[in-house]
Amino acid sequence: MPTFKLDGKEIAFEKGETIIKAAYKQGVEIPHYCWHPGLSVAANCRMCLVEIEPAANQRAMMLDVLVWDAQKKDYVVSKKPKLQPACQMAAAEGMVVKSETSEHVALARKNVQEFLLLNHPVDCPICDQSGECKLQDYYMSEQATPKRMRDEPNHKPKGQVFGPTIVYDAERCIACTRCIRVCEEVIGDPMLDMRERGNLYEIITSPGRQLEGHYTMMTEWVCPVGALTTSHWRHKGRVWLLKGTQSVCPGCATGCNMWVDADARENTAFRNRPRDNEAVNQYWMCDDGMLTYERVYKHRVTTAKIDGEREATAKAIEEASTIVASKGGLAVVLSAQRSVEENMVAVAIAKAAGADLYLTGKASWDGDKILRNADQNPNRAGALKAAGVESLPSVADLVKKSSSYANILVLGEDADVEDLGDLKGKKVVVLATHETSSSWLSVANVVIPIAVWAETDGTFVNAKGMAQAFKRALAPRGEVIPAWEALAKIARQAGHDTGYTKLAEVRAAAAAKGIEAPALKKQDGVAPATGTPQSTV
């Protein structure tokens, strides 16, 4: 693979890659604002300027500049090399590039940074971007000098509502145009544009439009400063109090990689962010996926019930084991919403008890050609792999054969049919996370509260057949326990011991079936800067 040198370090690159992209892939950051690896090159912020040494048979391109001569006490003509934007300059074999080691680059970045801050309001204490703002970072690393302009800064509109999810502050905007390019290149709908020039520029919505659709929050995610904020995160907290945990979106079968940002002091998640993986979601997520953290709190089942009366979780597990051990036929319903590990234990119970397997999950929704899969379940493929089959009968099929079963064990509360009335009178055990209007809870005799995906470690297999692990971001709420643990306890007490006592044992059994996710890379535990993509899993 060809290489070039960046500040003395060998950087490998693929044909067609720019200097900044090749350096980024090697974990080396060249300061930038407008560049993003998932968007076209704009080269308008000029922050990524680098010095490129001429080849042996080439003459350096030099520019005339005025510099202050302390002895003459006047400006004199001098020479400096022409700097090149690293986001636009293609890497070449043997190229020698100076970024951090060039005095000319350092001066250029300092001046660019000062220029960008001329009219920028000093409202860091109330800005949601504070703590992960590139203006703050590069001020400290590239400028670190007081503001010299003494004129009143140019004032622009603040708190403009662009749509249901996004609020815009024009004074903070640096015209990087990332948000415009997201609309045009990712969403495919030019809902944003820029008007005026110089210090009068503003991002605006297209005439007669608002920022809407399924990917509006990506415009905020790529914003390197505090110009775009989401109504869901706006004024909710500070990023330095959040810990980012590697996770997988439970919203659909795409399985977008993401970070769950939570405040451990409150055991509360405040936002999701895309975690880049070019093989799955690249650098993006849909709005629904960005908001799946809200499922942790809304309409949760946090206490066990027996025949509608609240009971201790241990008592409910005991009652569930009695039902599973009873005669009369047992049906075990797997869930396309639940993890591989949880479905593995449910399958083990079915095999030990000689039960029939069924599969349930959420109904289809509106998919698209960007990220949203029509299958609203994150682990349909994983549930089928856990069962070792290519397909399973649905809940509708179970309803038709209801006379064959006296007892039903259900993993998850979702039912892909509207009416479960034919199952009333059966002994039904449901391991549930949420109260829903149409679900297995309507016919449940025993309800056991289980952890949502953010409260436990697990694995999802997406529509492409890729197994992806996620880590626990929050402590379980109320009396909930991980579903695999609840199922293992039910099995032991019912006389159908699966042999599972630890999650690692379940994962080993899954790996034996060929379901094994790549190990997650070590994380730093801190919510990284918005708009700066993270390492691929």
VOGU-3710 file (C-alpha; in Angstrom, 3 decimals, decimal comma):
1> mptfkldgke> 0,000/0,000/0,000  1,402/3,457/-0,900  2,364/5,835/1,908  3,202/9,461/2,531  4,781/11,200/5,487  2,762/13,448/7,789  4,924/15,227/10,358  7,446/12,402/10,000  4,890/9,615/10,436  4,219/7,133/7,649
11> iafekgetii> 0,550/7,248/6,607  -0,819/4,489/4,384  -3,544/5,422/1,927  -5,720/3,966/-0,791  -5,877/5,379/-4,276  -8,072/8,475/-4,453  -7,967/9,277/-0,720  -7,213/12,788/0,410  -4,548/13,642/2,971  -7,081/14,304/5,723
21> kaaykqgvei> -9,067/11,096/5,041  -5,956/8,928/5,080  -4,738/10,561/8,295  -8,179/10,200/9,889  -8,230/6,471/9,156  -4,878/6,185/10,950  -6,238/8,035/13,983  -4,398/11,276/13,218  -6,527/14,415/13,338  -5,800/17,373/11,108
31> phycwhpgls> -7,820/20,330/12,453  -10,957/20,900/10,411  -14,513/22,214/10,528  -16,222/21,673/7,165  -14,741/18,279/6,297  -16,621/15,089/7,172  -15,684/11,608/5,907  -19,264/10,904/4,846  -19,812/14,130/2,903  -18,443/15,813/-0,194
41> vaancrmclv> -15,504/18,196/0,090  -16,396/21,860/0,597  -12,943/23,231/1,510  -14,459/26,451/2,821  -13,257/26,648/6,434  -9,506/26,628/5,546  -8,668/25,131/8,926  -7,040/22,006/7,471  -4,312/23,856/5,548  -1,019/21,938/5,404
51> eiepaanqra> 2,425/22,545/3,937  3,498/20,113/1,219  7,173/19,912/0,433  7,914/19,974/-3,291  9,378/16,897/-4,960  13,096/16,871/-5,791  12,512/17,968/-9,390  9,881/20,592/-8,572  10,093/24,205/-7,539  8,207/25,287/-4,429
61> mmldvlvwda> 5,140/27,445/-5,017  5,813/30,588/-3,018  3,605/33,592/-2,216  4,519/37,181/-1,438  3,420/38,252/2,040  3,913/41,271/4,268  5,598/40,630/7,617  6,435/43,037/10,413  10,133/43,924/10,684  10,860/44,910/14,282
71> qkkdyvvskk> 14,129/46,657/13,358  12,655/48,694/10,512  9,393/49,097/12,413  7,512/48,548/9,202  6,021/45,777/7,056  8,380/44,253/4,509  7,824/41,814/1,640  8,684/38,211/2,408  7,983/34,776/0,983  5,986/31,824/2,293
81> pklqpacqma> 4,953/28,509/0,753  1,440/28,186/-0,605  -0,539/26,048/1,819  -3,002/23,419/0,586  -6,310/22,232/2,100  -5,754/18,656/3,302  -9,426/17,830/2,704  -9,074/18,531/-1,025  -5,498/17,487/-1,758  -5,133/13,909/-2,962
91> aaegmvvkse> -2,487/11,847/-1,205  0,446/10,730/-3,355  3,247/8,203/-2,927  6,288/9,730/-1,233  4,545/13,014/-0,425  5,955/14,895/2,569  3,313/16,857/4,479  3,747/19,191/7,420  0,824/19,874/9,717  1,864/20,286/13,350
101> tsehvalark> 5,523/20,925/12,459  5,099/23,894/10,120  5,272/27,449/11,445  3,401/28,678/8,376  0,543/26,236/9,028  0,433/27,215/12,701  0,116/30,910/11,807  -2,540/30,217/9,165  -4,674/28,182/11,560  -4,306/30,784/14,258
111> nvqeflllnh> -5,540/33,485/11,883  -8,400/31,318/10,566  -9,475/30,552/14,115  -9,395/34,217/15,080  -11,395/35,114/11,977  -14,087/32,559/12,791  -14,406/33,952/16,310  -14,685/37,630/15,309  -18,475/37,669/15,499  -18,985/34,503/17,506
121> pvdcpicdqs> -20,853/35,102/20,781  -19,053/34,096/23,968  -22,022/32,125/25,305  -20,181/28,911/26,098  -21,752/28,737/29,600  -25,235/28,322/28,078  -24,311/26,561/24,835  -25,224/22,878/24,541  -22,088/22,263/22,482  -19,831/23,382/25,321
131> gecklqdyym> -17,392/20,634/26,214  -17,373/19,059/22,742  -17,085/22,188/20,590  -14,407/22,374/17,926  -14,196/26,143/18,346  -13,246/25,605/21,972  -10,796/22,817/21,169  -9,023/24,656/18,386  -8,975/27,936/20,260  -6,840/26,231/22,889
141> seqatpkrmr> -4,657/24,277/20,465  -4,320/26,696/17,548  -4,957/30,257/18,821  -4,960/30,813/22,605  -4,786/34,611/22,254  -7,303/37,262/23,341  -9,757/38,681/20,853  -8,371/41,817/19,178  -11,539/43,125/17,543  -13,121/45,807/19,706
151> depnhkpkgq> -16,111/46,552/17,455  -19,610/45,334/18,280  -20,027/41,855/16,756  -22,643/41,311/14,102  -25,888/40,037/15,654  -28,145/37,473/14,018  -31,335/35,548/14,859  -31,169/33,149/17,797  -33,401/30,229/18,715  -34,910/29,768/15,253
161> vfgptivyda> -37,142/26,683/15,071  -36,246/24,846/11,870  -38,715/22,025/12,465  -40,014/19,574/15,076  -36,522/18,525/16,182  -33,991/21,269/15,355  -33,344/24,781/16,706  -30,835/27,097/14,973  -28,641/29,861/16,405  -27,281/31,930/13,513
171> erciactrci> -24,737/33,806/15,658  -22,873/30,589/16,433  -22,829/29,329/12,843  -19,464/29,231/11,026  -20,934/28,410/7,572  -19,243/25,024/7,295  -22,300/23,862/5,255  -22,187/20,343/6,705  -25,920/20,475/7,490  -26,738/21,556/3,941
181> rvceevigdp> -24,697/18,700/2,511  -26,366/16,171/4,832  -29,757/17,201/3,460  -28,615/17,054/-0,142  -26,312/14,036/-0,091  -27,590/11,779/2,687  -31,292/12,578/2,938  -31,662/13,484/-0,729  -33,897/16,481/0,027  -32,348/20,004/-0,065
191> mldmrergnl> -34,312/21,413/2,864  -31,514/23,761/3,973  -29,540/26,439/2,141  -27,370/29,472/2,887  -28,112/33,098/2,070  -25,921/36,205/1,972  -22,134/36,299/2,214  -19,428/37,592/4,493  -20,583/38,212/8,036  -24,224/38,354/6,908
201> yeiitspgrq> -24,547/34,659/6,042  -27,270/32,500/7,601  -28,480/28,940/7,174  -32,134/28,975/6,163  -34,847/26,463/5,358  -35,884/26,254/1,735  -38,867/28,503/0,848  -42,112/27,045/2,150  -40,298/24,182/3,878  -39,284/23,122/7,345
211> leghytmmte> -36,623/20,637/8,380  -38,588/17,412/8,551  -38,459/13,726/7,783  -36,612/10,780/9,277  -33,042/12,149/9,360  -33,277/15,731/10,615  -31,185/15,084/13,725  -28,192/14,228/11,547  -27,910/17,933/10,699  -27,287/18,625/14,387
221> wvcpvgaltt> -24,943/15,682/14,774  -22,537/16,911/12,086  -22,561/20,538/13,296  -19,061/21,153/14,749  -20,252/24,094/16,863  -23,415/25,032/18,765  -25,393/26,437/15,847  -27,800/23,503/15,518  -29,313/21,886/18,602  -31,972/19,220/19,029
231> shwrhkgrvw> -35,091/19,962/21,010  -34,583/16,654/22,850  -31,074/17,390/24,183  -31,252/21,202/24,271  -30,566/22,546/27,791  -30,846/19,050/29,310  -27,301/18,542/30,598  -23,551/18,804/30,085  -21,488/16,392/28,008  -18,659/16,143/30,547
241> llkgtqsvcp> -21,119/14,479/32,930  -22,050/11,827/30,366  -20,432/8,467/29,744  -20,687/7,081/26,228  -21,381/3,339/25,984  -21,053/1,315/22,783  -24,430/0,000/21,725  -26,578/-1,078/18,784  -29,840/0,605/17,845  -32,876/-1,578/18,679
251> gcatgcnmwv> -35,107/0,354/16,283  -34,984/-1,897/13,196  -33,120/-4,695/11,441  -30,375/-2,394/10,119  -28,611/-2,478/13,493  -27,011/0,965/13,401  -23,990/1,283/15,666  -24,394/4,010/18,273  -23,263/5,494/21,565  -25,669/5,759/24,474
261> dadarentaf> -24,732/8,843/26,515  -25,856/8,510/30,122  -25,351/10,341/33,412  -24,382/7,677/35,939  -25,382/9,916/38,858  -29,008/9,797/37,748  -28,856/6,450/35,926  -30,403/8,303/32,995  -29,625/8,297/29,276  -29,851/11,692/27,616
271> rnrprdneav> -29,101/10,955/23,979  -27,907/8,475/21,357  -25,209/9,273/18,826  -24,092/7,423/15,683  -21,007/5,247/16,117  -19,457/4,974/12,680  -19,328/1,613/10,960  -19,043/1,847/7,199  -20,327/-1,708/6,773  -23,618/-0,949/8,544
281> nqywmcddgm> -24,677/2,675/9,015  -21,564/4,576/7,895  -21,825/7,709/10,078  -25,588/8,147/10,310  -28,788/7,202/12,146  -32,456/8,004/11,641  -34,349/10,216/14,094  -36,292/7,291/15,554  -33,040/5,476/16,237  -31,546/8,563/17,853
291> ltyervykhr> -34,505/8,618/20,259  -34,621/4,946/21,243  -33,041/5,883/24,587  -36,494/7,200/25,572  -37,785/3,614/25,573  -35,770/2,998/28,729  -38,180/5,171/30,735  -41,539/5,315/28,992  -44,294/2,816/29,899  -41,892/0,416/31,616
301> vttakidger> -42,895/-2,776/33,383  -40,835/-2,603/36,575  -42,710/-4,944/38,922  -43,856/-8,537/38,676  -47,525/-9,535/38,672  -49,479/-12,736/39,230  -53,080/-12,638/37,995  -52,943/-8,849/37,959  -51,663/-8,497/41,525  -48,206/-7,171/42,300
311> eatakaieea> -45,749/-9,765/43,574  -42,016/-10,084/44,158  -40,020/-11,061/41,083  -38,794/-14,234/42,825  -42,393/-15,273/43,515  -43,377/-14,642/39,881  -40,455/-16,769/38,670  -41,555/-19,566/40,996  -45,106/-19,406/39,625  -43,777/-19,290/36,053
321> stivaskggl> -41,689/-22,413/36,638  -44,793/-24,234/37,891  -46,644/-23,319/34,683  -43,729/-24,366/32,468  -43,536/-27,734/34,269  -47,302/-28,351/34,013  -48,794/-30,889/31,642  -51,036/-30,049/28,720  -48,606/-28,842/26,086  -46,181/-25,917/26,123
331> avvlsaqrsv> -45,514/-23,258/23,475  -42,414/-21,059/23,753  -42,542/-17,749/21,891  -39,191/-16,238/20,902  -38,829/-12,523/20,238  -37,282/-10,680/17,309  -36,950/-7,733/19,711  -34,812/-9,552/22,255  -31,107/-10,403/22,091  -29,481/-13,594/20,849
341> eenmvavaia> -28,555/-14,585/24,404  -32,125/-14,278/25,669  -33,512/-16,268/22,759  -30,825/-18,933/23,275  -32,063/-19,666/26,805  -35,698/-19,710/25,649  -34,771/-22,220/22,927  -33,000/-24,377/25,526  -36,178/-24,439/27,652  -38,263/-25,452/24,632
351> kaagadlylt> -35,918/-28,312/23,795  -35,772/-29,545/27,383  -39,562/-29,394/27,789  -40,408/-30,682/24,312  -42,218/-27,439/23,494  -43,045/-25,924/20,116  -41,338/-22,670/19,079  -42,994/-19,544/17,691  -41,666/-16,081/16,877  -43,115/-12,668/17,629
361> gkaswdgdki> -42,059/-9,046/17,317  -43,193/-5,627/16,203  -45,129/-5,125/12,974  -43,415/-3,639/9,896  -43,025/0,114/9,535  -42,022/2,578/6,816  -38,558/1,630/5,657  -36,426/3,494/3,114  -33,310/3,083/0,981  -31,075/5,015/3,376
371> lrnadqnpnr> -31,018/3,176/6,711  -34,508/2,311/7,898  -35,286/-1,380/7,364  -38,946/-2,278/6,916  -38,495/-4,881/9,666  -38,857/-2,940/12,919  -37,145/-5,711/14,893  -33,386/-5,627/15,548  -32,861/-9,378/15,972  -35,206/-11,459/13,828
381> agalkaagve> -32,213/-13,126/12,177  -30,603/-13,725/15,574  -33,712/-15,367/17,024  -33,921/-17,728/14,047  -30,231/-18,579/14,330  -30,661/-19,276/18,031  -33,446/-21,704/17,130  -31,327/-23,216/14,357  -34,035/-22,774/11,721  -34,707/-20,541/8,727
391> slpsvadlvk> -38,253/-19,645/9,762  -40,692/-20,040/12,633  -44,510/-19,894/12,794  -45,982/-16,575/13,921  -48,263/-15,666/16,791  -51,174/-15,803/14,350  -50,302/-19,463/13,787  -50,185/-20,003/17,548  -53,657/-18,519/17,939  -54,976/-20,951/15,311
401> ksssyanilv> -53,425/-23,902/17,174  -54,304/-22,611/20,639  -56,200/-25,801/21,515  -52,889/-27,695/21,399  -51,395/-25,823/24,334  -52,382/-25,294/27,929  -49,265/-23,280/28,785  -47,388/-20,537/26,935  -44,018/-18,943/27,760  -43,455/-15,646/25,956
411> lgedadvedl> -40,209/-13,692/25,648  -41,244/-10,051/25,182  -44,613/-8,365/25,275  -44,953/-7,544/21,562  -47,513/-9,434/19,518  -47,788/-9,058/15,746  -51,556/-9,739/15,869  -54,223/-7,414/17,272  -56,415/-9,938/19,046  -55,101/-12,560/21,471
421> gdlkgkkvvv> -58,548/-13,271/22,920  -58,452/-16,913/21,837  -55,568/-17,477/24,238  -57,511/-16,437/27,333  -57,886/-19,320/29,694  -54,372/-20,565/28,931  -51,605/-20,247/31,517  -49,457/-17,512/29,982  -46,086/-16,341/31,324  -44,782/-13,113/29,781
431> lathetsssw> -41,313/-11,648/30,273  -42,014/-7,991/29,521  -40,302/-4,614/29,347  -43,168/-2,246/28,435  -46,879/-1,711/28,912  -48,521/-1,590/25,490  -52,123/-1,286/24,344  -52,111/-4,482/22,282  -49,747/-7,134/23,608  -49,268/-10,394/25,448
441> lsvanvvipi> -49,906/-8,554/28,715  -53,626/-8,626/27,961  -53,698/-12,412/28,456  -50,797/-12,870/30,890  -51,217/-14,761/34,151  -47,643/-14,075/35,220  -45,651/-10,988/34,243  -41,919/-10,883/34,943  -40,158/-7,503/34,486  -36,998/-7,790/32,380
451> avwaetdgtf> -34,224/-5,416/31,356  -34,318/-3,417/28,126  -31,332/-3,604/25,783  -29,642/-0,604/27,462  -29,693/-2,355/30,846  -27,871/-5,520/29,821  -25,113/-6,844/27,572  -26,229/-8,666/24,469  -25,992/-9,356/20,746  -28,215/-8,500/17,793
461> vnakgmaqaf> -27,952/-10,037/14,315  -29,041/-7,535/11,669  -30,715/-8,039/8,304  -27,315/-8,589/6,657  -26,593/-11,442/9,054  -23,951/-9,471/10,970  -23,746/-10,240/14,693  -23,083/-7,083/16,714  -22,515/-6,851/20,457  -23,734/-4,063/22,720
471> kralaprgev> -22,838/-3,178/26,283  -24,919/-2,246/29,296  -25,252/1,527/29,607  -27,619/1,766/32,607  -28,388/-0,095/35,794  -31,724/-1,990/35,693  -34,715/-0,057/37,040  -37,152/-1,241/39,670  -37,243/-5,020/40,110  -36,222/-5,913/36,562
481> ipawealaki> -33,595/-8,555/35,815  -31,979/-9,661/32,532  -34,299/-11,918/30,572  -31,694/-14,664/30,067  -31,251/-14,836/33,849  -35,008/-14,972/34,505  -35,434/-17,740/31,918  -32,521/-19,745/33,350  -34,093/-19,548/36,827  -37,498/-20,610/35,486
491> arqaghdtgy> -35,883/-23,570/33,722  -33,999/-24,754/36,812  -37,037/-24,509/39,066  -39,166/-26,301/36,449  -36,711/-29,209/36,314  -35,398/-28,283/32,871  -31,935/-27,011/33,801  -30,305/-25,410/30,757  -26,860/-25,327/32,357  -26,659/-21,574/32,003
501> tklaevraaa> -25,602/-19,605/35,076  -23,500/-16,891/33,448  -23,911/-14,772/30,339  -20,522/-15,989/29,114  -21,874/-19,550/29,054  -24,818/-18,483/26,905  -22,502/-16,640/24,539  -20,247/-19,671/24,261  -23,254/-21,765/23,238  -24,240/-19,109/20,687
511> aakgieapal> -20,700/-19,061/19,293  -20,927/-22,826/18,849  -23,913/-22,138/16,580  -21,881/-19,591/14,619  -23,378/-16,541/16,324  -20,416/-14,532/17,554  -20,001/-10,766/17,388  -16,607/-9,086/16,944  -15,191/-7,860/20,241  -15,907/-4,225/20,974
521> kkqdgvapat> -12,868/-1,996/21,065  -11,933/-0,461/24,371  -13,810/2,774/24,949  -12,622/5,799/26,855  -15,902/6,178/28,750  -16,289/9,820/27,735  -18,793/11,238/25,286  -16,573/12,303/22,342  -17,061/15,476/20,350  -20,250/15,741/18,287
531> gtpqstv> -19,642/15,505/14,567  -16,325/13,693/14,980  -16,868/10,096/13,864  -15,685/7,315/16,143  -13,682/4,182/15,452  -15,319/1,356/13,551  -16,111/-1,726/15,612
//
